[in-house]
């Protein structure tokens, strides 16, 4: 990819995640990236095109990182803790209005986000649940499909602007993943989970 285009798309997605999408104009993007609007329009048609291209590039990057999180492991609970770390790194400071703006004002980009969840997140979660049942750290009688659907709804819930008590989306995601894990873990898994959370809580202080 052309370096200037990469700079534009990377800068745009960072600004959208920080400030939301609706409030930012093409002038804002050009000024923040220290380029002229003329240069900006050499690479995009309009704001909708900029949002679409930036979201697609971001999701492609997220997919590669997600593949590194959900590795073949004998510890499915550790995978989910790594997922929390990944979410903190990538979405921890995201403006909660960003996804709402995407859904309302840039529906094609929002469809890409939904497709990403179904194509990338869902199958990896299903694999995680199956592995957890197999090694007996998750309840043996879990309905895999239903459990994953519930978790997918928790992802959507993390972007709810009306949830109070959290000053960033990373902390909310952390609580939601904990909620999920305490719901699915067996007695054997609960012991593993508590150790993993104790270790992560120490790391969390450094992240925050």
Order of alpha helices (4+ residues) and beta strands (2+ residues): alpha-alpha-alpha-alpha-alpha-alpha-alpha-alpha-alpha-alpha-alpha
